Amino acid sequence: MYDATWLLRLYARRRLRHLAQMDPQRAQRRVLASLIRRARATKFGRDHGFSAAWSLDDYRARVPLRDYDAFWDAYWREPFPRLVDCTWPGLIPWLAVSSGTTSGTTKYIPVSREMHRSNVRASADLVSFHLANRPESRLFAGRVFMLGGSTGLVREAPGVASGDLSGIAASAMPAWARLRYFPPRDLEGIADWQEKIDRFAERSLEEEITAVIGTPSWLLIFFERLAEVAAARRGGAPGRIADIYPALEMLGHGGVAWAPYRDRFAALLEGSRAETREVYPASEGFFAVADGADGDGLRLLLDTGIFYEFVPVDRLDSANPDCRWIGDVEPGVNYALAVTTCAGLWRYLVGDTVRVVERTPPRVLVTGRTSYMLSAFGEHVIGTEIDRAVAEAARAIGATVSDFAAGSVFPDESGARGGHLYIVEPGAETGDGGLDAARQARFAETLDATLCRLNDDYAAHRAGGYGMDAARVRFLPPGAFAAWMKSRGKLGGQNKVPRVINDRALFAALQCFADGYDRSEG
């Protein structure tokens, strides 16, 4: 295959020079002014009196923060599925179908043509940063493997289609990009996840795969199946990814926290020349990419049609929260992210929480979801603390974690104490026998001690068993979480196992499923 990497390298040099000279505040002010100007004639613009003369303070004073339900009820429900001049000019051609991770509520997020171009530019930035870190890269000498959901789209109305974001991206992909893209058209529309990974694994062995991008939990499942398929074809034991995909140089991951998976992927990629690179895409937009080493934070994309605001999580429910922007955001504070976008989202609360780690250039770490917190007893344990505690507990017993979910367990009788229950599926390296009792106990003790160290409120509630019992851990055999997600119709693609389940009925359903799970189904 013709190596087009040199063309991307030329683009990357120019783009990186531009980014190095960019003034973050000026770039964001320009984006906001352009978005307001474009949308003045929409229903939303008229309702809020959009003016080209507005300052940032004017915009904040006239446009309140909103979540999805508020937009749906006020602007999208009545004209759905043909959103014409509602919150963005013209007809919205695509609707990204997104299920709430914890609630399961189906959302239809508008994707304009401008947003599609924004996503393409963000992907180009990802490639640019990769090429800057890998001068010898031959990324486009082979194929870039996107392990996403079904690319089949539903025709909602003339000129309007809905479906998985990966399907929208594939439908609008230019011909030159498809030449370097995997899977091919005859496989990408497969809806059944198990059939999908089998067919993908078999066909990918015939290709030179240089990059793989997906959600860590599903990448693990795919790589395990890939090793089995490769072994069967070659008549040997499952080999390393380094041997199966020898040209692999980038593994892009996003969608869930990386910390619980870091050690597992390090083992999987042993001997490989691939580097891991985190991305921050969402149905609402492609917000940030890693431009440096793992753990350095993700660089916000400031000139791709998205304006960012940051709301302190502890002020989120107040009538007039102290919103920040790139010009005055404070490092180290846990914020809820709000965005204004070229798809007609205005001060839209994404549902994610982030922490700024650097202001010039702006870099963030995704710390969880606004609903991704355990605080049934006032302990206020956030997502990053949970992820870190699980990762340290796994490391303490020399194991890895394939998936997990946590929830609160409430006392059954007066005077009893509640606490947290973690349902954990260890990595496949533990075998069919699983973890012995001593390692299970060590895992639980380490997890609880780590949470006490990281979170003062949790430690106070745990002190002397005053308000909460120690965290309990229940271990499941390999394949259990995939089976649970399949039972909910959410297997594979962009569906994610909810890390924190505050919905008591959903958490009870997971526990009930675990009670009846048969190892032979794993």
ZITAUR-V986316 format. One record per pair of residues at least 4 apart in sequence whose ideal C-beta (glycine too) atoms are under 6 Angstrom apart, sorted by sequence separation. I is the first residue (numbers start at 1). J is the second residue. If there is no record, write none. Layout:
BEGIN
i=I j=J
i=I j=J
END
This chain:
BEGIN
i=8 j=12
i=11 j=15
i=12 j=16
i=54 j=58
i=59 j=63
i=66 j=70
i=68 j=72
i=71 j=75
i=72 j=76
i=73 j=77
i=76 j=80
i=79 j=83
i=85 j=89
i=100 j=104
i=111 j=115
i=130 j=134
i=156 j=160
i=163 j=167
i=173 j=177
i=177 j=181
i=183 j=187
i=196 j=200
i=197 j=201
i=200 j=204
i=214 j=218
i=222 j=226
i=239 j=243
i=241 j=245
i=258 j=262
i=261 j=265
i=265 j=269
i=292 j=296
i=324 j=328
i=341 j=345
i=368 j=372
i=375 j=379
i=381 j=385
i=426 j=430
i=430 j=434
i=435 j=439
i=451 j=455
i=476 j=480
i=479 j=483
i=22 j=27
i=40 j=45
i=45 j=50
i=54 j=59
i=66 j=71
i=71 j=76
i=72 j=77
i=99 j=104
i=100 j=105
i=173 j=178
i=183 j=188
i=190 j=195
i=204 j=209
i=214 j=219
i=231 j=236
i=239 j=244
i=269 j=274
i=281 j=286
i=311 j=316
i=324 j=329
i=358 j=363
i=375 j=380
i=394 j=399
i=411 j=416
i=430 j=435
i=435 j=440
i=485 j=490
i=486 j=491
i=490 j=495
i=501 j=506
i=39 j=45
i=131 j=137
i=155 j=161
i=156 j=162
i=190 j=196
i=231 j=237
i=315 j=321
i=340 j=346
i=357 j=363
i=394 j=400
i=411 j=417
i=461 j=467
i=462 j=468
i=485 j=491
i=501 j=507
i=84 j=91
i=99 j=106
i=231 j=238
i=280 j=287
i=315 j=322
i=340 j=347
i=374 j=381
i=394 j=401
i=411 j=418
i=451 j=458
i=452 j=459
i=461 j=468
i=153 j=161
i=154 j=162
i=280 j=288
i=290 j=298
i=291 j=299
i=356 j=364
i=357 j=365
i=410 j=418
i=83 j=92
i=98 j=107
i=154 j=163
i=230 j=239
i=338 j=347
i=339 j=348
i=373 j=382
i=409 j=418
i=40 j=50
i=153 j=163
i=228 j=238
i=279 j=289
i=288 j=298
i=311 j=321
i=354 j=364
i=355 j=365
i=409 j=419
i=452 j=462
i=75 j=86
i=98 j=109
i=227 j=238
i=288 j=299
i=338 j=349
i=339 j=350
i=372 j=383
i=390 j=401
i=75 j=87
i=187 j=199
i=278 j=290
i=288 j=300
i=311 j=323
i=354 j=366
i=355 j=367
i=409 j=421
i=95 j=108
i=96 j=109
i=277 j=290
i=337 j=350
i=36 j=50
i=48 j=62
i=150 j=164
i=153 j=167
i=230 j=244
i=309 j=323
i=310 j=324
i=352 j=366
i=353 j=367
i=368 j=382
i=390 j=404
i=406 j=420
i=407 j=421
i=37 j=52
i=48 j=63
i=96 j=111
i=149 j=164
i=337 j=352
i=353 j=368
i=368 j=383
i=151 j=167
i=309 j=325
i=367 j=383
i=406 j=422
i=481 j=497
i=94 j=111
i=149 j=166
i=183 j=200
i=336 j=353
i=337 j=354
i=353 j=370
i=367 j=384
i=92 j=110
i=148 j=166
i=170 j=188
i=276 j=294
i=280 j=298
i=351 j=369
i=404 j=422
i=405 j=423
i=151 j=170
i=310 j=329
i=334 j=353
i=335 j=354
i=351 j=370
i=92 j=112
i=316 j=336
i=404 j=424
i=285 j=306
i=313 j=334
i=334 j=355
i=403 j=425
i=448 j=470
i=251 j=274
i=313 j=336
i=402 j=425
i=448 j=471
i=88 j=112
i=201 j=225
i=248 j=272
i=249 j=273
i=254 j=278
i=311 j=335
i=447 j=471
i=182 j=207
i=197 j=222
i=201 j=226
i=249 j=274
i=251 j=276
i=252 j=277
i=253 j=278
i=254 j=279
i=310 j=335
i=311 j=336
i=331 j=356
i=402 j=427
i=248 j=274
i=254 j=280
i=83 j=110
i=202 j=229
i=241 j=268
i=250 j=277
i=252 j=279
i=254 j=281
i=311 j=338
i=329 j=356
i=399 j=426
i=400 j=427
i=197 j=225
i=201 j=229
i=241 j=269
i=242 j=271
i=309 j=338
i=444 j=473
i=484 j=513
i=242 j=272
i=443 j=473
i=240 j=271
i=241 j=272
i=308 j=339
i=399 j=430
i=376 j=408
i=306 j=339
i=307 j=340
i=334 j=367
i=336 j=370
i=306 j=341
i=144 j=180
i=209 j=245
i=326 j=362
i=143 j=180
i=145 j=182
i=151 j=188
i=152 j=189
i=210 j=247
i=216 j=253
i=305 j=342
i=480 j=517
i=151 j=189
i=476 j=514
i=483 j=521
i=68 j=107
i=143 j=182
i=208 j=247
i=209 j=248
i=210 j=249
i=211 j=250
i=212 j=251
i=213 j=252
i=140 j=180
i=215 j=255
i=216 j=256
i=313 j=353
i=435 j=475
i=150 j=191
i=397 j=439
i=477 j=519
i=42 j=85
i=43 j=86
i=44 j=87
i=479 j=522
i=478 j=522
i=42 j=87
i=216 j=261
i=223 j=268
i=397 j=442
i=477 j=522
i=374 j=420
i=396 j=442
i=397 j=443
i=42 j=89
i=419 j=468
i=424 j=473
i=393 j=443
i=396 j=446
i=419 j=469
i=428 j=478
i=417 j=468
i=420 j=471
i=421 j=472
i=422 j=473
i=423 j=474
i=424 j=475
i=425 j=476
i=417 j=469
i=393 j=446
i=392 j=446
i=393 j=447
i=425 j=480
i=116 j=172
i=285 j=341
i=425 j=481
i=111 j=168
i=389 j=447
i=392 j=450
i=297 j=357
i=284 j=345
i=389 j=450
i=299 j=361
i=300 j=362
i=389 j=451
i=143 j=207
i=145 j=209
i=299 j=363
i=97 j=162
i=97 j=163
i=142 j=208
i=143 j=209
i=284 j=350
i=297 j=363
i=298 j=364
i=94 j=161
i=95 j=162
i=142 j=209
i=144 j=211
i=145 j=212
i=146 j=213
i=147 j=214
i=297 j=364
i=91 j=159
i=142 j=210
i=297 j=365
i=96 j=165
i=385 j=454
i=385 j=455
i=139 j=210
i=94 j=168
i=381 j=455
i=81 j=156
i=82 j=157
i=147 j=222
i=81 j=157
i=380 j=457
i=381 j=458
i=82 j=160
i=379 j=457
i=403 j=481
i=81 j=160
i=379 j=458
i=379 j=461
i=377 j=461
i=377 j=467
i=377 j=468
i=405 j=497
i=405 j=498
i=403 j=497
i=406 j=500
i=407 j=501
i=405 j=501
i=407 j=507
i=142 j=247
i=16 j=128
i=15 j=128
i=12 j=128
i=16 j=132
i=165 j=283
i=8 j=127
i=12 j=131
i=130 j=250
i=9 j=131
i=374 j=500
i=260 j=387
i=259 j=387
i=372 j=500
i=259 j=388
i=257 j=387
i=260 j=390
i=260 j=391
i=5 j=137
i=259 j=391
i=5 j=138
i=5 j=139
i=3 j=138
i=5 j=140
i=4 j=140
i=264 j=400
i=263 j=400
i=3 j=141
i=260 j=401
i=129 j=291
i=126 j=289
i=264 j=427
i=122 j=286
i=125 j=289
i=119 j=286
i=109 j=283
i=109 j=284
i=122 j=301
i=122 j=304
i=220 j=402
i=121 j=304
i=98 j=283
i=118 j=304
i=217 j=403
i=96 j=283
i=118 j=305
i=114 j=305
i=118 j=342
i=115 j=342
i=114 j=342
i=115 j=343
i=112 j=343
i=111 j=343
i=110 j=343
i=110 j=344
i=256 j=496
i=255 j=496
i=88 j=343
i=88 j=344
i=87 j=344
i=102 j=371
i=65 j=338
i=28 j=302
i=218 j=492
i=27 j=302
i=32 j=307
i=27 j=303
i=31 j=307
i=24 j=302
i=28 j=307
i=65 j=347
i=67 j=349
i=63 j=346
i=63 j=347
i=65 j=349
i=28 j=326
i=193 j=491
i=193 j=492
i=25 j=326
i=24 j=326
i=25 j=327
i=35 j=340
i=164 j=493
i=24 j=362
i=149 j=493
i=148 j=493
i=149 j=494
i=101 j=496
i=102 j=498
i=101 j=498
i=102 j=503
END
